[in-house]
């Protein structure tokens, strides 16, 4: 038994472990033994091969390799080769046993040494057991002392735990106090939202030992005052911000107005190049589509940056504290107070530009606040501020201009207001009242402009020499023709005329046209940019131009006529008036074309009729000057009203009269029709003078010979008129011819017959015929011879008959 154990130990020592191949081998032997006998026989070589196959299985595998043994055993069993297989297996076992014995023999001394060592270990173990027993007794004695110390230690730990709890509570208090102190620092730093969040953090601390302390309850009771402190601090910050934006509102408005002025000039330049765009102004849909937009945010630019953070922060804090309505009311009141302080009373016009800049900046900021703060501001609140300030501005401007007489002051105010209006229209503010103010200013401006130019026109005609204007160089001629309004054909003819050139108008006409152009330019300069009420503007322009042309040009010319005694100057006035009539027509077309591009109505000037009437008065003045000279000739006439015989030749003064008349009238620089009118007036005056000789009070009596001599003079005049080609004017002597024929032909009785009178003597007025008969009566009654006295009596009866039959008829 001992030897077997020894062998086993040796085998175990020399053999690593039971190899799985050994199990496979045994299994193969068993299966081979159980296989049936009556099966195909295998040779020794086949069996050796199978055993060899078993032996070649992988010895490093950790599994028993039953899956590999299975087919082999099955094959042995199927062939009934169990006996042969067992024999070979037994031989293999014997071989392995021999190997084991050999191994044990080779390691015998080592096995003996190992046994001795085991006995020595056993003795050491017994000694160790004794020492352990002794040590156990000693440890038990020491343990009782440790228990007492443990009990003391536990009590100390309880005390330390309570101390730790107290320390933790104090530390928690310090943390809370630190948060409270930090809230004050955040308020000073302007971090109001962080301070408010810290308050919320304190209020939302989880329940702990600190929550039950009086300190914590007192701290909670102080939180509302801290909220009020935060609210007051953020309100003060916003108030300071309001003061700052009030100081920068002027700069904001200035930048906005400069940007709008640049945009306006850019659009005007483009509009001047494209006539199709003249209908559109800055801000119109066409301008916004066509012109490239380069909107500059004046609140955030290189020159200025307005920080709205204080306002936004205040709104956020008040919203969190559920006090936004209070802030809204306070903000509206503050902004209203600021808007009330913008306009001084009275308003100095010199500071209007800076004031409109400040107003513009004020409402640009309001517009930005309205867009960026949600429901904080309402459009109605902003409109209330806008309407109130615009109303005050309109009143202040009107009051400042109430006593102003310089049109340029109105123009400067308009220029200031129109940029202001255009800028705020781009921010969607209603500007109807401002447009009404501009139109009201325009009416006053037009009146002052009219007065200014009317005085200029009066001065022009006082200084006008009424002589043709002279030009000597082409540039001078072209500049003059570019100013005056002429018929196109006349302008073309004058532009092609040689130099030096005597123009058909005087210096006064040129200066008037120049001033009218300046008036229209200043008129339209004021309405440039005004987008409303073109009909009112056109009507006002009509009235102003008509008043200037009729009351201050036509009437001034009419006054000059009465003081002008030189015929050539009067003729020049007539020429001027003719050109003024043409200028009115051309001016109507020009202004209508200009205003139609701005949806205005047609211009109709009624002053043309005034110039036509003045032309008539001027022609009468020409006639008057001619007739005044004719009076000198008639003063030289020496008629004998009671000659004893009749003359065959005309009076000598008539030769001089006709020569002077034809020379003067034909030399007049005027239309042929006007010359004919001058001849007609002169001849009519001559006929009237001859008629006055016969029926006037200066000649108390005359005889038929004197009447015959007058008739000879009349026929001479008719002949001269025919000679100069104006025989149609002889009709003015018709009454004189008829009346003298009634006397010289003793046809008074025929004249008394109505039918004869209507057909033959229709131009003879009964009163004049009666007067002439009475003069003949006085001549006959003054004579001593019976024949003359008889003829005188007959003339008396004829005079009475004419007077009785036709009382008051055509007298």
Buried (B, 14 or more C-beta within 10 A) or exposed (E): EEEEEBBEBBBEBBEEEEBBBBBBBEBBBBBBBEBEEEBEEBEEEBBEEBBEEBEEBEEEEEEBBEEBBBEBBEBBBEBBBBEBBBEBBEEBBEEEEEEBEEBBEEBEEEBEEEEEEEEEEEEEEEEEEEEEEEEEEEEEEEEEEEEEEEEEEEEEEEEEEEEEEEEEBEEBBEEBEEBBEBBBEBBEEBBBBBBBBBBEEBEEBEEEEBEEBEBBEEBEEEBEEBBEBBBEBBBEBBBEBBEEBBEBBBBBBBBBBBBBBEBBEBBBEEBEEEEEBEEBBBBBEBBEEBBEEEEBBBBEEEEBEBEBEBBBBBBBBBBBBEBBEEBBEBBBEBBBEBBEEBBEEEBEBEEBBEBBBBBBBBBBBBBBBBEEBEEBBEEEBBEBBBEEBBEBBBBBBBEBBEEBEEBEBBBBBBBBBBBBBBBBBBBEBEBEBBBEBBBBBBBBBBBBBBBBBBEBBBEBBEEBEBBBBEBEEEEBBEEBBEBBBBEEEBBEEBEEEEEEBEBBBBBBBBBBBBBBBEBBEBBBEBBBBBBEBBEBBBBBBBBBBBBBBBBBBBBBBBEBBEEBEEBBBBBBBBBBBBBBBBBBEBBBEBBBEBBBEBEBBEBEBEBBEBBBBBBEBBBBBBBBBBBEBBEEBBEEBEBEBEBEEBBEEBBEBBEEBBEBBBEBBEEBEBEEEBBBBBBBBBBBBBBBBBBEBBBEEEBEBBBBBBBBBBBBBBBBBBEBBEEBEBEEBBBBBEBBBBBBBBBBEEBBEBBBEEEEBEEBBEEBBBBBBBBBBBBBBBBBBEBEEEEBBEBBEBBBEBBBBBBEEBEEEEE
